[in-house]
Amino acid sequence: MAQANYAAIEGSVVRSGTAERLSNVAIVARSLEEKGPTREFRTRTDDQGNFFLEKVPAGRYAIVPQSPSYSLPASGVAPITAHKGERIRNLTLSLVRDGAIHGRVLQPDGQPAVGISVALVQASRVSKELKILQPSGPRKETGANGEYRFDVVPGEYYIRTVTTPGGPQARTYFPNTSEPGDAKAIPVSQGEDISADIHIATTPVFKITGRIVDLLPDREPHYFAGVSLSSKSATVREYKMQNVYEGIPVCCAVTNVPDSNTSVTTSYDRFEIGGLRPGVYELNAGILVGDVKPGQFVLTKIGDRAPYSRSYGGRTTVEVTNADVADIQIEVRHGVNLEGRVVSNGKAVKTNRTAMFLRPAEYKPDSFEVAEVDRAGRFVFPNLQDGAYSLEVGALPGDAYVVEIRHGGRRLSGTDFTVSITNPEPLEIIVNPSGGKIDGHVPNGDQASIILLPAEGQTSYDTRPVRPANQTGDFKFWGVPPGKYRIFAFKSLPEEVRMGIVSISEFIGTYETQGTPLEVKPGARTVIGLALISLSVN
């Protein structure tokens, strides 16, 4: 029996999708309390797959089963709350049996490719059209018969060979292609062992040569900072994780970078990029102006003047077909300063320290600019290049909300607009301090996803219309523009919605009639109760 100030938790672990009990599984009860240190309590399942945790301090926990060759299901583990003196019984946890992908790598003549590195690759979608491929885990080297093997959790994978960047041979994706868009995905279910032989493709590779054209008028020293390349494919792009400060004693800014498996060599303003498959690419060049050279790391004492350094860039698009491409010029010039201001059409709103976020409209991971609004309500994004961008307005004070966004005096219907160096136009963010509040509750709505959508015909500049309920099912919206809405509560959202692959408006279409209508009035508080909506099963 649990003591007065403690709880007890008992349950079992089964193999996902079956009634098979799993013995000798490590059980970790990890506290989820917001305050205080994270605490863990451990035990193991017995021969019948049962476990018992006694004298667990009351609180909220994630109960995590751990066992070799098994993984958590995609849904993860649901948190539980253990109350003082409570004994939680019959808690069933599940684990998914890992699978495997194995096969051989064969040369074009059918002979085994011995000592070839092979990489496991996973795909993630960033939109309905665009898929991103990234290596997953360590590489494997083929054996005496060209064989390889990866033990994997259930999911969808790609396999490719590893070749020298910029070398004479493009890497090959299973089953026999150097073009990632033509690669065949390998779905693996729990416990499944998949055979996948790779036949090395003999795809020719090409090079791009050219020069960086310095059009900067600055009098300070100029340093060419190199050239980078990224695919412009609308369907599949390759990326990898890389420390952007590699070689510099700074830790650790790891980010996604394009991975076309090419080599880049530079000599002053000249460059050569080798190992390119046919395709359309964006070339970017940089120039540093000031006291710091490319790759240089400067430490200054407190109170000393920081070294002057400014970075400028240029870009161009190049198509590689079936031959080398020569004499490409990348012009580097000053960008444009995109200026903006925040103004209120009601009482004054103190928007200083509100952040503005600017992202390229085209997918570029971890690429965004931040500008802070000053006391006069002004902000600036410096040195932008031509292109399409998307603006996100950060948290406004109190119940202030965005009434509209104007670019060059024109009202935007959303948050996307185009910047032109030859004709820069300012942004104007119109705000109002008298937004409404919504306080709500969802029975059994622990961490439920609450979606607030305006009625048809109303413009919303809220790029985050989803709020989570807390562990008791309570939720809040504030700074809500006055108007008519429908509000929805879901226990969880599909992954493609959480990742932004499917927009909220697209997803909600199926459930439109199940939303609860409400009207938000200026400066008023609305209290509402919601019921959870069950997700449709396709």
C-alpha positions as CSV (number, residue, x, y, z in Angstrom):
1,M,0.0,0.0,0.0
2,A,1.4,3.4,-0.9
3,Q,2.3,5.6,2.1
4,A,0.5,8.9,2.7
5,N,3.0,11.1,1.0
6,Y,3.9,8.7,-1.8
7,A,2.2,6.9,-4.7
8,A,2.7,3.4,-6.2
9,I,2.6,2.5,-9.9
10,E,2.3,-1.0,-11.3
11,G,1.8,-2.3,-14.8
12,S,3.2,-4.3,-17.6
13,V,5.2,-4.0,-20.9
14,V,4.0,-5.7,-24.1
15,R,5.3,-5.9,-27.6
16,S,3.4,-3.3,-29.7
17,G,0.4,-4.7,-31.5
18,T,0.5,-8.0,-29.5
19,A,-0.3,-9.4,-26.1
20,E,3.3,-10.7,-25.7
21,R,4.7,-9.6,-22.3
22,L,8.4,-8.5,-22.3
23,S,10.6,-9.5,-19.4
24,N,13.7,-7.7,-18.0
25,V,12.7,-4.4,-19.4
26,A,14.2,-1.3,-17.6
27,I,11.4,1.0,-16.4
28,V,12.3,4.7,-15.8
29,A,9.8,7.0,-14.1
30,R,11.0,10.5,-15.0
31,S,9.5,13.4,-13.1
32,L,7.9,16.2,-15.3
33,E,7.5,18.8,-12.6
34,E,8.4,22.3,-13.8
35,K,10.1,23.3,-10.6
36,G,13.0,21.5,-8.9
37,P,15.5,19.0,-10.3
38,T,14.4,16.1,-12.6
39,R,14.1,12.9,-10.6
40,E,14.1,9.3,-11.8
41,F,12.9,6.1,-10.2
42,R,13.9,2.8,-11.7
43,T,12.9,-0.9,-11.7
44,R,12.6,-3.8,-14.2
45,T,9.9,-6.1,-15.4
46,D,9.8,-9.6,-14.0
47,D,9.5,-12.9,-16.0
48,Q,5.8,-12.2,-16.6
49,G,6.5,-8.6,-17.9
50,N,5.1,-6.9,-14.8
51,F,6.7,-4.0,-12.9
52,F,6.1,-2.3,-9.6
53,L,7.3,1.1,-8.5
54,E,6.7,1.9,-4.8
55,K,7.3,5.0,-2.7
56,V,7.2,7.3,-5.7
57,P,6.7,11.0,-4.6
58,A,3.4,12.3,-5.8
59,G,3.7,14.2,-9.1
60,R,3.6,14.0,-12.8
61,Y,5.8,11.4,-14.6
62,A,6.7,9.9,-17.9
63,I,7.0,6.1,-17.5
64,V,9.6,5.0,-20.1
65,P,10.3,1.4,-20.9
66,Q,13.8,0.6,-22.3
67,S,15.2,-2.6,-23.8
68,P,17.8,-3.5,-26.4
69,S,16.4,-4.2,-29.9
70,Y,13.2,-2.3,-29.0
71,S,12.1,1.3,-29.3
72,L,9.3,3.5,-28.1
73,P,6.3,3.7,-30.5
74,A,6.0,6.8,-32.6
75,S,3.4,8.2,-30.2
76,G,5.9,8.2,-27.4
77,V,4.7,7.8,-23.8
78,A,1.7,9.6,-22.3
79,P,2.4,11.4,-19.0
80,I,0.6,10.3,-15.9
81,T,-0.2,12.0,-12.6
82,A,0.3,10.1,-9.4
83,H,-1.5,11.6,-6.3
84,K,-0.6,11.2,-2.7
85,G,-1.6,7.8,-1.4
86,E,-2.7,6.6,-4.8
87,R,-1.9,3.2,-6.3
88,I,-2.0,3.2,-10.1
89,R,-2.8,-0.2,-11.4
90,N,-2.8,-2.0,-14.8
91,L,-0.7,0.6,-16.6
92,T,0.2,-1.0,-20.0
93,L,3.3,0.2,-21.8
94,S,4.4,-0.9,-25.3
95,L,7.6,-1.3,-27.2
96,V,8.2,-1.7,-30.9
97,R,10.6,-4.4,-32.1
98,D,13.4,-3.0,-34.2
99,G,13.8,-4.0,-37.8
100,A,16.8,-4.2,-40.1
101,I,18.0,-3.3,-43.6
102,H,20.7,-5.4,-45.1
103,G,22.1,-6.1,-48.6
104,R,25.2,-5.9,-50.8
105,V,26.8,-3.1,-52.8
106,L,27.7,-4.2,-56.3
107,Q,30.0,-2.7,-58.9
108,P,28.5,-2.0,-62.4
109,D,30.0,-5.3,-63.6
110,G,28.2,-7.1,-60.8
111,Q,31.3,-7.7,-58.6
112,P,31.0,-6.9,-54.9
113,A,32.1,-3.4,-53.8
114,V,34.4,-4.2,-50.9
115,G,35.2,-1.5,-48.3
116,I,32.6,0.9,-49.5
117,S,30.9,3.2,-46.9
118,V,27.2,3.1,-46.9
119,A,24.9,5.6,-45.2
120,L,21.4,5.3,-43.8
121,V,19.2,8.2,-44.8
122,Q,15.9,9.4,-43.5
123,A,13.4,11.7,-45.2
124,S,11.3,14.5,-43.7
125,R,8.7,16.6,-45.5
126,V,8.8,20.4,-45.1
127,S,5.9,20.9,-47.4
128,K,3.6,18.8,-49.6
129,E,6.0,19.2,-52.5
130,L,9.5,19.3,-50.8
131,K,11.2,16.4,-49.1
132,I,14.5,16.7,-47.2
133,L,17.0,13.8,-47.0
134,Q,19.5,13.6,-44.1
135,P,22.0,10.9,-43.0
136,S,20.9,9.0,-39.8
137,G,23.4,7.5,-37.5
138,P,27.0,6.2,-38.3
139,R,28.0,4.8,-41.6
140,K,28.7,1.1,-42.3
141,E,31.5,-0.3,-44.4
142,T,30.9,-3.2,-46.7
143,G,32.5,-6.6,-46.0
144,A,34.3,-9.1,-48.2
145,N,31.2,-9.8,-50.2
146,G,30.0,-6.2,-50.4
147,E,27.6,-6.8,-47.6
148,Y,26.2,-4.2,-45.1
149,R,23.5,-4.2,-42.4
150,F,21.7,-1.5,-40.4
151,D,19.5,-2.2,-37.4
152,V,16.7,0.3,-37.4
153,V,13.5,1.3,-35.6
154,P,10.3,1.0,-37.7
155,G,10.1,3.8,-40.3
156,E,10.9,4.7,-43.8
157,Y,14.6,4.9,-45.0
158,Y,16.9,5.4,-48.0
159,I,20.3,3.8,-48.5
160,R,23.2,5.4,-50.4
161,T,26.9,4.9,-51.0
162,V,29.4,7.4,-49.6
163,T,31.8,8.9,-52.2
164,T,34.5,11.5,-51.9
165,P,33.0,15.0,-52.2
166,G,33.8,16.4,-55.7
167,G,35.2,13.1,-56.8
168,P,34.7,11.4,-60.2
169,Q,31.8,9.3,-59.0
170,A,28.4,10.5,-57.7
171,R,27.0,8.6,-54.7
172,T,24.4,6.0,-55.5
173,Y,21.0,5.6,-53.9
174,F,19.2,2.3,-53.7
175,P,18.5,0.6,-56.0
176,N,20.6,2.1,-58.8
177,T,20.4,5.9,-59.2
178,S,22.5,9.0,-58.4
179,E,19.4,11.2,-58.4
180,P,17.8,11.4,-55.0
181,G,14.4,12.1,-56.5
182,D,14.5,8.7,-58.2
183,A,15.7,6.8,-55.1
184,K,13.4,4.1,-53.7
185,A,12.2,4.4,-50.1
186,I,12.5,1.3,-47.9
187,P,9.6,1.0,-45.4
188,V,10.5,-1.2,-42.4
189,S,7.9,-2.5,-40.0
190,Q,8.6,-3.8,-36.5
191,G,10.7,-6.9,-36.5
192,E,11.0,-6.9,-40.3
193,D,14.3,-7.7,-42.1
194,I,14.5,-6.0,-45.5
195,S,17.0,-7.0,-48.2
196,A,18.2,-4.1,-50.4
197,D,21.1,-4.5,-52.9
198,I,22.7,-1.3,-54.3
199,H,24.0,-1.4,-57.9
200,I,26.5,1.4,-58.3
201,A,25.3,3.9,-61.0
202,T,27.8,5.4,-63.4
203,T,26.4,8.9,-63.5
204,P,28.8,11.6,-64.9
205,V,29.6,14.6,-62.8
206,F,30.5,18.1,-63.9
207,K,32.0,21.3,-62.5
208,I,31.2,25.0,-62.3
209,T,33.9,27.6,-62.5
210,G,33.7,31.4,-62.2
211,R,34.5,34.5,-60.2
212,I,33.2,36.7,-57.4
213,V,32.6,40.2,-58.6
214,D,33.2,42.8,-55.8
215,L,30.9,45.7,-56.2
216,L,31.2,47.0,-52.6
217,P,32.3,50.7,-52.1
218,D,33.6,50.2,-48.6
219,R,37.1,51.6,-47.9
220,E,37.9,49.0,-45.2
221,P,39.8,45.9,-46.3
222,H,37.8,43.3,-48.4
223,Y,38.2,39.6,-48.0
224,F,36.6,36.9,-50.2
225,A,34.8,34.5,-47.9
226,G,34.1,31.7,-50.3
227,V,31.3,30.2,-52.3
228,S,28.6,27.7,-51.3
229,L,26.0,25.8,-53.3
230,S,22.5,24.4,-52.7
231,S,20.0,22.5,-54.8
232,K,17.0,24.3,-56.2
233,S,15.0,21.1,-56.6
234,A,11.3,21.6,-55.9
235,T,10.9,18.0,-54.7
236,V,14.0,16.6,-53.0
237,R,17.0,18.3,-51.4
238,E,19.9,16.8,-49.4
239,Y,21.1,18.3,-46.1
240,K,23.4,17.4,-43.3
241,M,24.1,18.6,-39.8
242,Q,27.3,20.7,-39.4
243,N,29.0,22.9,-36.8
244,V,29.1,26.3,-38.4
245,Y,32.1,27.2,-36.2
246,E,34.0,24.1,-37.2
247,G,37.8,24.8,-36.6
248,I,37.0,27.8,-34.3
249,P,37.1,27.4,-30.5
250,V,33.4,28.0,-30.1
251,C,30.8,25.4,-29.2
252,C,28.4,24.5,-30.6
253,A,26.3,26.0,-33.3
254,V,25.1,22.9,-35.2
255,T,22.8,23.6,-38.1
256,N,21.4,22.1,-41.3
257,V,23.5,22.8,-44.4
258,P,23.0,21.8,-48.0
259,D,24.8,18.5,-48.9
260,S,25.3,18.1,-52.6
261,N,28.6,16.1,-52.0
262,T,30.6,18.6,-54.0
263,S,34.1,20.1,-53.5
264,V,34.7,23.9,-53.5
265,T,38.1,25.4,-54.2
266,T,38.8,29.1,-54.3
267,S,41.7,31.3,-55.1
268,Y,41.2,35.0,-54.4
269,D,38.1,35.8,-56.5
270,R,38.1,32.6,-58.5
271,F,36.2,29.4,-57.6
272,E,35.6,25.9,-58.9
273,I,32.9,23.5,-57.7
274,G,33.4,19.9,-58.7
275,G,31.4,16.7,-58.5
276,L,28.0,18.1,-59.6
277,R,25.1,16.0,-60.8
278,P,22.9,17.6,-63.5
279,G,20.4,19.9,-61.8
280,V,19.5,23.5,-60.9
281,Y,21.6,25.1,-58.2
282,E,21.8,28.4,-56.3
283,L,25.4,29.7,-55.8
284,N,26.1,32.0,-52.9
285,A,29.3,34.1,-52.5
286,G,30.4,36.2,-49.5
287,I,32.8,39.0,-48.8
288,L,33.9,40.2,-45.4
289,V,34.7,43.9,-44.9
290,G,36.7,45.2,-41.9
291,D,39.2,44.0,-39.4
292,V,38.4,40.2,-39.3
293,K,39.5,37.8,-42.0
294,P,37.5,34.7,-43.0
295,G,38.0,31.9,-40.4
296,Q,39.7,34.3,-38.0
297,F,38.5,34.2,-34.4
298,V,39.2,37.4,-32.3
299,L,38.9,37.6,-28.5
300,T,38.7,41.1,-27.0
301,K,39.0,42.3,-23.4
302,I,36.0,43.8,-21.6
303,G,35.9,47.5,-22.5
304,D,38.0,47.2,-25.7
305,R,36.6,48.2,-29.0
306,A,35.1,45.2,-30.9
307,P,36.7,44.7,-34.3
308,Y,34.7,46.1,-37.2
309,S,33.4,43.4,-39.5
310,R,30.5,43.3,-42.0
311,S,29.4,40.5,-44.2
312,Y,27.9,40.9,-47.7
313,G,26.6,38.3,-50.1
314,G,25.5,37.7,-53.6
315,R,23.8,34.8,-55.4
316,T,22.9,33.5,-58.8
317,T,21.2,30.4,-60.2
318,V,23.0,28.0,-62.5
319,E,21.7,24.9,-64.4
320,V,24.0,22.0,-65.0
321,T,22.9,19.7,-67.9
322,N,25.5,17.4,-69.5
323,A,28.6,19.6,-69.5
324,D,30.8,21.8,-67.4
325,V,29.6,25.3,-66.8
326,A,32.3,28.1,-67.0
327,D,32.6,31.9,-66.5
328,I,29.8,32.2,-63.9
329,Q,29.9,35.6,-62.2
330,I,28.4,36.2,-58.7
331,E,28.1,39.9,-57.9
332,V,28.4,41.0,-54.3
333,R,26.9,44.4,-53.4
334,H,25.3,46.1,-50.5
335,G,21.8,44.8,-49.8
336,V,18.9,46.9,-48.8
337,N,17.8,47.9,-45.3
338,L,14.2,47.0,-44.9
339,E,12.8,49.6,-42.5
340,G,9.5,49.3,-40.6
341,R,7.5,50.9,-37.8
342,V,4.8,49.8,-35.4
343,V,1.9,52.2,-34.9
344,S,-1.3,52.0,-32.9
345,N,-4.8,52.9,-34.2
346,G,-6.0,53.1,-30.6
347,K,-4.3,54.0,-27.3
348,A,-0.5,53.9,-27.3
349,V,1.1,50.5,-27.2
350,K,4.6,50.1,-25.8
351,T,6.1,47.8,-28.4
352,N,9.7,48.4,-27.6
353,R,11.5,45.1,-27.3
354,T,8.9,43.3,-29.4
355,A,10.8,41.1,-31.8
356,M,10.2,40.9,-35.6
357,F,11.2,37.7,-37.4
358,L,12.0,37.6,-41.1
359,R,12.4,34.3,-43.0
360,P,13.0,33.6,-46.7
361,A,9.8,32.3,-48.3
362,E,11.8,29.5,-49.9
363,Y,12.8,26.7,-47.6
364,K,16.2,27.4,-46.0
365,P,16.6,25.8,-42.5
366,D,17.7,27.9,-39.6
367,S,17.8,31.0,-41.9
368,F,16.0,34.0,-40.3
369,E,16.7,37.6,-39.3
370,V,15.6,39.2,-36.0
371,A,14.9,42.9,-35.5
372,E,13.9,44.5,-32.2
373,V,11.4,47.4,-32.1
374,D,12.8,50.5,-30.5
375,R,11.0,53.0,-28.2
376,A,9.9,55.0,-31.2
377,G,8.3,51.9,-32.7
378,R,10.8,51.5,-35.4
379,F,12.8,48.5,-36.6
380,V,15.1,47.6,-39.4
381,F,16.3,44.4,-41.1
382,P,19.7,45.3,-42.6
383,N,21.5,44.2,-45.8
384,L,18.8,42.1,-47.4
385,Q,19.0,40.6,-50.9
386,D,16.2,40.6,-53.5
387,G,13.7,37.9,-52.8
388,A,10.4,36.7,-51.2
389,Y,10.2,36.8,-47.4
390,S,7.7,36.0,-44.7
391,L,7.3,38.2,-41.6
392,E,6.3,37.0,-38.1
393,V,5.4,39.6,-35.4
394,G,6.6,38.5,-32.0
395,A,4.7,38.8,-28.7
396,L,3.0,42.1,-28.2
397,P,2.4,43.6,-24.7
398,G,-0.9,43.0,-22.9
399,D,-3.8,42.3,-25.2
400,A,-2.4,44.2,-28.2
401,Y,-3.0,42.5,-31.6
402,V,-2.0,43.1,-35.2
403,V,-4.8,44.9,-37.1
404,E,-3.0,44.8,-40.5
405,I,0.4,44.8,-42.1
406,R,1.3,47.2,-44.9
407,H,4.2,47.0,-47.4
408,G,4.8,50.1,-49.4
409,G,1.5,51.4,-48.2
410,R,-0.4,48.3,-49.6
411,R,-2.3,46.1,-47.2
412,L,-1.0,42.5,-47.1
413,S,-3.5,39.7,-47.1
414,G,-1.0,37.5,-45.2
415,T,2.6,37.7,-44.0
416,D,4.5,37.2,-47.3
417,F,6.0,40.0,-49.4
418,T,8.8,40.7,-51.9
419,V,11.9,42.8,-51.2
420,S,13.6,44.7,-54.1
421,I,17.0,46.3,-53.8
422,T,16.2,48.8,-56.6
423,N,12.9,49.8,-55.0
424,P,12.9,49.2,-51.2
425,E,9.5,49.7,-49.6
426,P,8.9,50.1,-45.8
427,L,6.8,47.9,-43.6
428,E,4.0,49.3,-41.3
429,I,2.5,47.1,-38.6
430,I,-0.8,48.5,-37.4
431,V,-1.7,47.4,-33.8
432,N,-4.5,47.9,-31.4
433,P,-4.3,47.5,-27.6
434,S,-7.8,46.2,-27.0
435,G,-7.8,42.6,-28.0
436,G,-10.0,40.0,-26.3
437,K,-9.2,37.1,-24.0
438,I,-10.4,33.5,-24.2
439,D,-10.3,31.3,-21.1
440,G,-11.4,27.7,-21.7
441,H,-11.4,24.2,-20.4
442,V,-11.5,20.8,-22.0
443,P,-12.5,17.8,-19.8
444,N,-9.8,15.1,-20.1
445,G,-7.8,17.6,-22.2
446,D,-4.3,17.1,-20.7
447,Q,-2.0,18.9,-23.2
448,A,-4.8,19.0,-25.8
449,S,-4.2,21.2,-28.9
450,I,-6.6,24.1,-29.2
451,I,-7.1,25.7,-32.6
452,L,-8.7,29.2,-33.0
453,L,-9.6,30.1,-36.6
454,P,-11.3,33.3,-37.8
455,A,-14.5,33.2,-39.7
456,E,-14.3,33.3,-43.5
457,G,-13.4,36.8,-44.8
458,Q,-11.5,37.9,-41.7
459,T,-7.7,38.4,-42.1
460,S,-5.5,36.9,-39.4
461,Y,-1.8,37.6,-39.1
462,D,-1.4,35.0,-36.3
463,T,1.1,32.5,-37.6
464,R,0.6,30.3,-34.5
465,P,-3.2,29.7,-34.2
466,V,-2.6,26.6,-32.0
467,R,-2.3,26.8,-28.2
468,P,-1.7,23.8,-25.8
469,A,-4.0,23.1,-22.9
470,N,-2.2,22.5,-19.6
471,Q,-2.3,19.2,-17.7
472,T,-5.8,19.9,-16.3
473,G,-7.2,20.9,-19.7
474,D,-7.2,24.6,-19.2
475,F,-6.1,27.0,-21.9
476,K,-5.9,30.7,-22.6
477,F,-5.7,33.0,-25.7
478,W,-5.0,36.7,-25.3
479,G,-4.5,39.6,-27.6
480,V,-7.3,38.1,-29.9
481,P,-8.5,40.4,-32.7
482,P,-12.2,41.2,-32.2
483,G,-14.4,39.1,-34.6
484,K,-16.1,35.8,-35.1
485,Y,-14.3,32.5,-34.7
486,R,-14.5,28.8,-34.5
487,I,-12.5,27.0,-31.9
488,F,-11.5,23.3,-31.9
489,A,-9.9,20.9,-29.3
490,F,-8.0,17.8,-30.3
491,K,-6.2,15.4,-28.0
492,S,-3.2,15.6,-30.5
493,L,-2.6,16.7,-34.0
494,P,-1.2,14.5,-36.9
495,E,2.5,14.8,-37.4
496,E,2.1,16.4,-40.8
497,V,0.1,19.2,-39.2
498,R,2.5,19.7,-36.3
499,M,5.4,19.9,-38.8
500,G,3.6,22.4,-41.0
501,I,3.4,20.1,-44.0
502,V,-0.3,20.4,-44.0
503,S,-1.7,23.8,-43.1
504,I,-4.1,24.3,-40.3
505,S,-6.8,25.5,-42.7
506,E,-6.4,22.4,-44.9
507,F,-6.5,20.1,-41.9
508,I,-9.5,21.7,-40.2
509,G,-11.7,21.3,-43.3
510,T,-12.8,17.8,-42.3
511,Y,-13.8,19.0,-38.9
512,E,-15.3,22.5,-39.8
513,T,-18.8,21.7,-38.5
514,Q,-17.4,20.3,-35.2
515,G,-15.9,23.6,-34.2
516,T,-17.6,25.7,-31.5
517,P,-18.5,29.2,-32.7
518,L,-17.7,32.2,-30.6
519,E,-17.4,36.0,-30.9
520,V,-14.6,38.0,-29.4
521,K,-15.3,41.6,-28.5
522,P,-12.7,44.4,-27.9
523,G,-11.2,44.2,-24.4
524,A,-13.6,41.5,-23.3
525,R,-13.1,38.1,-21.7
526,T,-14.8,35.0,-23.1
527,V,-15.2,31.8,-21.1
528,I,-15.8,28.6,-23.0
529,G,-15.9,24.9,-22.5
530,L,-14.9,22.5,-25.3
531,A,-15.2,18.7,-25.9
532,L,-12.4,16.8,-27.6
533,I,-12.8,16.1,-31.3
534,S,-11.9,12.6,-32.4
535,L,-9.5,12.4,-35.4
536,S,-10.9,10.7,-38.5
537,V,-9.3,7.4,-39.5
538,N,-8.4,7.3,-43.2
